[in-house]
Structures are given as C-alpha cells and as structure tokens.
Amino acid sequence: MSAPAPAVLPLYDQRVRTAEGGMQDLGAYRGHVLLIVNVASGCGFTPQYAGLERLYRRYREQGLVVLGFPCNQFGGQEPAADAEIQAFCRQHYDVTFPVFAKIEVNGAHADPLFQWLSARAPGLLGTRAIKWNFTKFLVDRGGQVLGRYAPRTRPEALVRPLERALRSP
C-alpha cells in the first residue's frame, strides 16, 4: 500500500521558487487578482507573453498580478535554464511581470501550486491534468479560482472576467 499524498497547502500558505533561487511567499499576493500561467519559450503559444504583458501593464495599478511558471513537460518546449528564460522574456517580450523558476505542472513532481489550481478548476471532462503550455488560471482577491482557460484562449479574451474580478472587493 502506498503512502497517501501529502495535503496541498492553501494558496496563500504556499511558497514558490524564484528564478534567482529564492523563495516567494504567495501570501504577498493576498488582495490581488492573479492570472497564473504555465509558460514556455519554444511553444506556438509563446507570443501570448506579449498579451499577458499588455494585461499586466494595463491592470496592475488596479491590482492584477500575472505570475508565469515555465514548464518543460509539453514537447520539451522550455529546455532553458531559469536565467536564460528570464533573458528571453525580457529581450523578446519586455516582460515585467514575475516569471518564476521552472516547475512541473503534472505528475508525481507537480508543483503544489498547480495541484491546488487544478483541483479547484478542473479542465474539460473534469480532468485535473494541464494539457499544454499557456493554460491560465484566474484567481480573485480572496484566493478563489474563478476560471481555467485553455492555451488557445488569448490573453485579450480575458479582459471581461479580469475586469469583473478587479471590480470585486
């Protein structure tokens, strides 16, 4: 008999690794609307970085924070080291939102944040698995997941749900 999986902590009790190797307490984002995205530099959806950055710049003063989490689990489309990923994001898309250390989003080594997100907003047919890069999760100011959006959903298509979330206390 295998040991039970450890419980996943609530969103604001979790910590994630920064690209520089430090730790970031997600509690620091309490009171913000979060758009959490698994990203990759070599994907057909990589140009979405530009749209994510536009959303961040447009709405950050109202409380939006975009959080990017590089992942190499889909077609090996993010093989670079964290420092190279940071440089790519800055040089090609002028990204200013936080892009964290590379993680896994599925399987036995899935990051607890994505375990938590997937449990609260399953995908098509109730699956928890992330299907590809640029899956997006919208989280309200209180830490509740409002929605999960497929990779094909362009950042610009999220304006209405983002604005609704930003208007809520």
Secondary structure, 3 states (H helix, E strand, C coil): CCCCCCCCCCHHHCEEECCCCCEEEHHHHCCCEEEEEEECCCCCCCCHHHHHHHHHHHHHHHCEEEEEEEECCCCCCCCCCHHHHHHHHHHHHCCCCCECCCECCCCCCCCHHHHHHHHHCCCHHHCCCCCCCCCEEEECCCCCEEEEECCCCCHHHHHHHHHHHHHCC
